[in-house]
Amino acid sequence: MCIKNRLSDCNMKTNPGKYLILLMLAGIFTGCEKDFFCGEDKNKGIIIESINPGYCIDNFTDSTFVILSEVQLDSLYEYENCSDAERPEINFNEQTLLGYYVDGGGCDIQFIREVITDESGQRYIYTVKVKACGWCAKLGYSMNWVLVPKLPENWTVEFRTQ
């Protein structure tokens, strides 16, 4: 209890319980468990859907892919133990498959993928924003495979990271 004429003494007193609670809250919000503030991956723009072409496509020597045909897709599966891999059904007459390898660090990582059209530049612009949550040093990555409407002839794809 503080007396009015000893107000300076009151300010000097500390409550260890308060600091313990603050420390526990900091651990909850910055621990290496899934951070509910990070959210889920999102797709924006002209993206039809995200896909997972399977475990066989894990050779990231190229970090960007523009797959316009079944032949190009099949070439990604041409290595040992992948001849029986389940491939996604893609109608290449109407769709293009884009892949963009991006990584980041944090306890939880959200990839926000957006593809927009740039009519004047005759290109699609594929941007992946990495939202890292928490203070962990865990590395996360995604190939960010998405289906988009068929890339018009003579158009290009520009890849960007935020």
C-alpha positions as CSV (number, residue, x, y, z in Angstrom):
1,M,0.0,0.0,0.0
2,C,1.4,3.4,-1.0
3,I,1.0,6.6,1.1
4,K,0.6,9.8,-0.8
5,N,3.7,11.4,0.5
6,R,5.7,8.3,-0.5
7,L,4.5,8.2,-4.1
8,S,8.1,7.8,-5.5
9,D,8.5,4.7,-3.3
10,C,5.3,3.3,-4.9
11,N,6.6,3.7,-8.4
12,M,9.8,1.8,-7.5
13,K,7.9,-1.3,-6.3
14,T,7.5,-4.1,-8.9
15,N,5.0,-6.9,-9.2
16,P,6.9,-10.0,-10.3
17,G,3.5,-11.6,-11.2
18,K,2.9,-9.0,-13.9
19,Y,6.3,-9.7,-15.5
20,L,5.7,-13.4,-15.4
21,I,2.3,-13.0,-17.2
22,L,3.9,-10.7,-19.8
23,L,6.7,-13.3,-20.4
24,M,4.2,-16.1,-20.8
25,L,2.1,-14.0,-23.3
26,A,5.3,-13.2,-25.3
27,G,6.0,-17.0,-25.5
28,I,2.5,-17.8,-26.6
29,F,2.6,-15.2,-29.4
30,T,6.1,-15.8,-30.6
31,G,6.6,-19.5,-30.0
32,C,7.4,-22.0,-32.8
33,E,3.9,-23.4,-32.9
34,K,1.4,-22.3,-35.6
35,D,0.8,-18.6,-35.2
36,F,-2.9,-17.9,-35.7
37,F,-2.1,-14.4,-36.8
38,C,-0.3,-15.6,-39.9
39,G,-3.4,-17.2,-41.5
40,E,-3.6,-19.5,-44.5
41,D,-2.0,-19.3,-48.0
42,K,-4.1,-17.2,-50.4
43,N,-4.6,-16.8,-54.1
44,K,-5.6,-13.6,-55.8
45,G,-6.0,-12.2,-59.3
46,I,-6.6,-14.6,-62.2
47,I,-5.4,-17.7,-60.4
48,I,-7.8,-20.5,-60.9
49,E,-6.4,-22.7,-58.2
50,S,-3.2,-23.9,-56.5
51,I,-2.2,-27.4,-57.3
52,N,0.3,-30.0,-56.0
53,P,1.8,-31.9,-58.9
54,G,3.2,-34.5,-56.5
55,Y,6.4,-35.5,-54.8
56,C,8.3,-36.1,-58.1
57,I,8.7,-32.4,-58.9
58,D,11.2,-31.4,-56.3
59,N,14.2,-30.4,-58.5
60,F,14.3,-26.7,-58.0
61,T,17.4,-26.0,-60.2
62,D,15.0,-23.6,-62.0
63,S,13.0,-21.4,-59.6
64,T,10.4,-20.4,-62.2
65,F,8.3,-22.5,-64.5
66,V,5.8,-21.7,-67.3
67,I,4.3,-25.0,-68.4
68,L,2.2,-24.7,-71.6
69,S,1.8,-28.3,-72.6
70,E,1.5,-31.9,-71.5
71,V,5.0,-32.6,-73.0
72,Q,6.6,-29.9,-70.8
73,L,4.8,-31.2,-67.7
74,D,5.9,-34.8,-68.5
75,S,9.5,-33.6,-68.8
76,L,9.4,-32.6,-65.1
77,Y,8.6,-36.3,-64.2
78,E,11.5,-37.8,-66.2
79,Y,13.7,-39.1,-63.5
80,E,14.0,-42.3,-61.5
81,N,11.0,-43.6,-59.6
82,C,8.6,-41.1,-61.0
83,S,7.2,-42.9,-64.0
84,D,4.1,-44.0,-61.9
85,A,3.6,-40.6,-60.2
86,E,0.1,-39.3,-60.2
87,R,0.0,-36.2,-62.4
88,P,-2.6,-33.4,-62.1
89,E,-5.3,-33.2,-64.8
90,I,-4.7,-29.9,-66.7
91,N,-6.4,-28.8,-69.8
92,F,-3.5,-27.0,-71.6
93,N,-5.9,-25.7,-74.3
94,E,-7.5,-23.5,-71.6
95,Q,-4.9,-23.3,-68.8
96,T,-1.2,-22.6,-68.1
97,L,0.7,-24.0,-65.1
98,L,3.0,-21.6,-63.3
99,G,5.5,-22.5,-60.7
100,Y,7.6,-20.1,-58.6
101,Y,10.0,-21.4,-55.9
102,V,10.0,-19.0,-52.9
103,D,11.3,-19.5,-49.4
104,G,11.3,-17.6,-46.1
105,G,11.8,-18.0,-42.4
106,G,9.6,-17.9,-39.4
107,C,7.6,-20.1,-37.1
108,D,4.8,-20.1,-39.7
109,I,4.8,-18.9,-43.3
110,Q,2.0,-17.8,-45.4
111,F,2.4,-17.5,-49.2
112,I,0.1,-14.9,-50.8
113,R,0.1,-15.6,-54.6
114,E,-1.3,-13.2,-57.1
115,V,-1.3,-13.3,-60.9
116,I,-2.4,-10.2,-62.8
117,T,-2.5,-9.4,-66.5
118,D,-0.6,-6.5,-68.0
119,E,-2.3,-5.9,-71.3
120,S,0.1,-3.1,-72.4
121,G,3.1,-5.2,-71.5
122,Q,1.6,-8.4,-72.9
123,R,2.5,-10.4,-69.8
124,Y,1.2,-12.0,-66.7
125,I,2.8,-10.7,-63.5
126,Y,3.1,-13.5,-60.9
127,T,3.9,-12.0,-57.4
128,V,4.4,-14.1,-54.3
129,K,4.4,-12.3,-51.0
130,V,5.9,-14.2,-48.1
131,K,4.4,-13.5,-44.7
132,A,6.6,-14.9,-42.0
133,C,5.1,-15.1,-38.5
134,G,6.9,-15.5,-35.2
135,W,10.6,-15.3,-34.3
136,C,11.7,-18.8,-35.1
137,A,14.6,-19.5,-37.5
138,K,12.7,-22.3,-39.3
139,L,13.0,-22.3,-43.1
140,G,9.9,-22.8,-45.1
141,Y,9.4,-23.0,-48.9
142,S,6.8,-23.5,-51.5
143,M,7.0,-24.1,-55.3
144,N,3.7,-22.1,-55.6
145,W,2.2,-24.1,-58.4
146,V,-0.9,-22.4,-59.8
147,L,-3.2,-22.8,-62.7
148,V,-4.1,-19.6,-64.6
149,P,-6.0,-19.0,-67.8
150,K,-4.0,-20.0,-71.0
151,L,-1.1,-17.6,-71.5
152,P,-1.9,-15.7,-74.7
153,E,0.5,-16.3,-77.6
154,N,3.6,-14.0,-77.6
155,W,3.0,-13.1,-73.9
156,T,5.6,-13.6,-71.2
157,V,5.4,-14.1,-67.4
158,E,7.2,-11.8,-65.0
159,F,8.0,-13.3,-61.5
160,R,8.2,-11.0,-58.5
161,T,8.7,-11.6,-54.7
162,Q,7.6,-9.3,-51.9
